[in-house]
Amino acid sequence: MRFLKIKSVPTLFWSAPKPLTVKPPLISLMMLIIGLILFGLGEALLIASGAGVSPWTVFAQGFSKVTNWSIGLSTFTISFFVLLFWVPLRQTPGVGTILNIIIISAYLLKKYLKYL
């Protein structure tokens, strides 16, 4: 139960020096892209299996049913508009936020088209 006593986020060899860096180290960027591809693959497999999906994907599925768009395009559109709501809050998105929108939406678009 020692892991429950951790008070800070551990720093790993691929960790960026600061959270909102515009140019993260190449290893950080590669680990981020690999993680997002795996997450997109997992979401696509959950959609294909019909076993249930995450809340964000449920929202995208409902939006895609209303608009007759693909889940990938729906995910991209919803994520983009949520990002626009950050403007009044004066929040700046990082590279990870932008890549999250692009990679997962593209992966869902690519993988889900096979199951239509």
Summary of the structure (lengths in Angstrom):
residues: 116
radius of gyration: 16.4
end to end distance: 45.7
largest distance: 49.3
contacts: 288
relative contact order: 0.16
helix: 69%
strand: 0%
